[in-house]
Amino acid sequence: MPFNPGFVSKTDETRVQVLEPVLERHRGKTFYVTEKLDGTSFTAFLRDGQFGICSRNLWMDERDETNILVRVARWLKLEEGLRAVLSARGFQPAVQAEVIGPGIQKNKYELKDLTLRVFNVFDINCYRLVDHPVMLEITRELGLEPVPQLGTLVLGHTVDELVAFSEGASILNPKVQREGVVLRPLVEEHDLDVGGRLSFKAINPKFLLKYDE
């Protein structure tokens, strides 16, 4: 069934190629950088006592073990983990991640097993994304791993420089070009020119050429 609670289906980042004025406005600000992964979008959440699993646009039947996202959530005991976060931190959490591995996007990273990498944690009570340090803490509490962390960057780059910066090998497999990088401030911030959340991506042109995307 269609499901659109806002924190699930929205694309969070905009390509830097259209953001020259935004880059200039935020010049000198520190951003954390992560590898953009080519997987399947996944959200697990706890709302009003109900555990749910979503793809980008659909709410899954949590009883359907033929569904790969349901199997991953059960294997990682995410319902129990999210209830523990609620108990410890006092808010209803949602975790957004990429599922990668066999059977997902041709398994470009040549992984042997399915895995999940977290890129957002959402506080449903306050209807906001938690800041990056808190996201990392909660990810550890859940026994999960975040998307590959590439350090921080003080923004002072042109679009061309950020596109060049996006090039490089994936942390998951050094034989594979990464899809790109995502830049976000350490403390969540909004910018109307990027559609809300201050977040943007630079896509690796070598990845696009290899996979004709």
C-alpha positions as CSV (number, residue, x, y, z in Angstrom):
1,M,0.0,0.0,0.0
2,P,1.3,3.5,-0.7
3,F,3.0,5.1,2.3
4,N,4.2,8.7,2.4
5,P,4.9,9.9,5.9
6,G,7.4,12.5,4.6
7,F,10.5,11.1,6.2
8,V,10.6,8.0,4.0
9,S,10.0,8.8,0.3
10,K,11.7,12.2,-0.1
11,T,15.0,12.4,-1.9
12,D,17.4,14.1,0.6
13,E,20.1,15.5,-1.6
14,T,20.4,17.6,-4.8
15,R,23.2,17.3,-7.3
16,V,25.9,20.0,-6.9
17,Q,25.8,20.7,-10.6
18,V,22.8,22.9,-10.0
19,L,23.9,24.5,-6.8
20,E,26.6,27.1,-7.6
21,P,24.7,29.9,-5.6
22,V,24.2,27.5,-2.6
23,L,27.9,26.5,-2.6
24,E,28.9,30.2,-2.5
25,R,26.4,31.0,0.3
26,H,27.7,28.2,2.5
27,R,31.4,28.8,1.8
28,G,33.6,28.2,4.9
29,K,31.1,25.9,6.5
30,T,32.2,22.4,7.7
31,F,30.3,19.5,6.1
32,Y,30.7,15.8,6.8
33,V,31.2,13.6,3.8
34,T,29.9,10.1,3.1
35,E,30.1,7.7,0.2
36,K,26.9,7.5,-1.8
37,L,25.9,3.9,-2.1
38,D,24.1,2.3,-5.0
39,G,21.6,0.1,-3.2
40,T,17.9,-0.2,-2.3
41,S,16.3,2.4,-0.1
42,F,15.1,1.1,3.3
43,T,13.4,2.6,6.3
44,A,12.4,0.9,9.6
45,F,10.4,2.9,12.0
46,L,8.4,2.7,15.3
47,R,5.3,4.9,15.4
48,D,2.5,4.7,18.0
49,G,3.8,1.3,19.1
50,Q,3.7,-0.1,15.5
51,F,6.9,-1.4,13.8
52,G,7.0,-0.8,10.1
53,I,9.3,-1.4,7.1
54,C,9.3,0.7,4.0
55,S,11.0,0.9,0.6
56,R,11.2,4.4,-0.9
57,N,7.5,4.6,-1.5
58,L,5.8,1.5,-0.1
59,W,5.0,0.2,3.3
60,M,5.9,-3.5,3.4
61,D,4.0,-6.4,5.0
62,E,6.2,-7.2,7.9
63,R,5.0,-10.9,7.8
64,D,6.2,-11.4,4.2
65,E,9.5,-13.3,4.5
66,T,9.8,-13.5,0.7
67,N,10.5,-9.7,0.8
68,I,14.3,-9.1,1.0
69,L,13.8,-5.9,3.1
70,V,11.7,-7.8,5.7
71,R,14.3,-10.6,5.9
72,V,17.1,-8.0,6.5
73,A,15.0,-6.3,9.2
74,R,14.4,-9.6,11.0
75,W,18.0,-10.7,10.7
76,L,19.2,-7.5,12.3
77,K,16.4,-7.5,14.9
78,L,15.5,-4.0,14.1
79,E,12.2,-4.0,15.8
80,E,13.8,-4.9,19.1
81,G,16.5,-2.4,18.5
82,L,14.2,0.5,17.7
83,R,12.1,-0.3,20.9
84,A,15.3,-0.1,22.9
85,V,16.1,3.3,21.3
86,L,12.6,4.5,22.3
87,S,13.1,3.3,25.8
88,A,16.6,4.8,26.2
89,R,16.1,8.1,24.4
90,G,12.4,8.8,24.7
91,F,11.5,9.3,21.1
92,Q,10.0,7.2,18.3
93,P,12.8,6.5,15.9
94,A,13.0,5.8,12.2
95,V,16.2,4.5,10.5
96,Q,16.9,5.1,6.9
97,A,19.5,3.0,5.1
98,E,20.7,1.5,1.9
99,V,20.5,-2.3,1.6
100,I,23.3,-3.7,-0.6
101,G,24.7,-7.1,-1.6
102,P,23.6,-10.1,-3.6
103,G,20.4,-9.5,-5.6
104,I,20.6,-5.7,-5.1
105,Q,21.5,-3.4,-8.1
106,K,23.6,-6.1,-9.7
107,N,25.7,-6.2,-6.5
108,K,28.3,-3.7,-7.9
109,Y,30.4,-4.0,-4.7
110,E,30.7,-7.8,-5.1
111,L,29.6,-8.4,-1.5
112,K,29.1,-12.0,-0.4
113,D,26.2,-11.2,2.0
114,L,23.3,-8.8,2.2
115,T,24.1,-5.8,4.5
116,L,22.6,-2.5,5.5
117,R,24.3,0.9,5.9
118,V,22.5,3.7,7.8
119,F,22.5,7.3,6.5
120,N,19.7,8.9,8.6
121,V,18.0,8.6,11.9
122,F,14.6,10.5,12.2
123,D,13.0,11.6,15.5
124,I,9.3,11.0,14.7
125,N,8.1,12.8,17.8
126,C,9.8,16.1,16.8
127,Y,9.5,15.3,13.1
128,R,13.2,16.1,12.5
129,L,16.4,14.3,11.5
130,V,18.8,14.0,14.4
131,D,22.3,15.6,14.0
132,H,25.1,13.6,12.6
133,P,26.9,12.7,16.0
134,V,23.6,11.5,17.4
135,M,22.9,9.5,14.3
136,L,26.3,7.7,14.7
137,E,25.6,7.0,18.3
138,I,22.2,5.5,17.6
139,T,23.5,3.5,14.7
140,R,26.1,1.9,17.1
141,E,23.4,1.2,19.7
142,L,21.5,-0.7,17.1
143,G,24.6,-2.8,16.2
144,L,24.6,-1.4,12.7
145,E,27.1,0.4,10.5
146,P,26.7,3.8,8.9
147,V,27.3,4.5,5.2
148,P,31.1,4.9,4.7
149,Q,32.3,8.0,6.5
150,L,34.9,10.1,4.5
151,G,35.7,12.7,7.1
152,T,34.9,16.4,6.9
153,L,35.3,19.2,4.4
154,V,35.4,22.9,4.7
155,L,33.4,24.1,1.8
156,G,35.3,26.4,-0.6
157,H,34.9,24.5,-3.8
158,T,33.5,25.0,-7.2
159,V,31.1,22.6,-8.8
160,D,33.9,21.2,-11.0
161,E,36.1,20.7,-7.9
162,L,33.4,18.8,-6.0
163,V,32.8,16.6,-9.0
164,A,36.5,15.8,-9.2
165,F,36.4,15.1,-5.4
166,S,33.6,12.6,-5.9
167,E,35.9,10.4,-8.0
168,G,37.6,7.5,-6.2
169,A,37.3,3.9,-5.1
170,S,34.5,2.6,-2.9
171,I,35.3,1.9,0.7
172,L,33.3,-1.3,0.3
173,N,35.4,-2.6,-2.6
174,P,38.6,-0.7,-3.7
175,K,38.3,-2.3,-7.2
176,V,35.0,-0.5,-7.8
177,Q,34.4,3.2,-8.4
178,R,32.1,4.8,-5.8
179,E,28.9,6.3,-7.0
180,G,29.7,9.6,-5.5
181,V,29.7,11.6,-2.3
182,V,27.1,13.3,-0.1
183,L,27.8,16.4,1.9
184,R,25.8,17.5,4.9
185,P,26.4,19.9,7.8
186,L,27.2,18.3,11.2
187,V,24.1,20.0,12.7
188,E,21.0,19.7,10.6
189,E,20.1,22.8,8.6
190,H,17.6,23.9,6.0
191,D,18.1,25.7,2.8
192,L,15.0,26.4,0.6
193,D,17.2,26.5,-2.6
194,V,17.9,22.7,-2.2
195,G,14.3,21.9,-1.3
196,G,14.5,21.9,2.4
197,R,17.3,20.0,4.1
198,L,20.8,21.3,3.4
199,S,22.3,18.2,1.7
200,F,23.8,17.7,-1.7
201,K,25.6,15.1,-3.7
202,A,28.4,15.0,-6.2
203,I,28.1,12.1,-8.7
204,N,31.3,10.3,-9.9
205,P,31.4,10.6,-13.7
206,K,33.6,7.5,-13.9
207,F,30.8,5.5,-12.2
208,L,28.2,6.9,-14.6
209,L,30.4,5.9,-17.6
210,K,31.1,2.4,-16.3
211,Y,27.5,1.6,-15.6
212,D,25.9,3.8,-18.3
213,E,23.7,5.6,-15.9
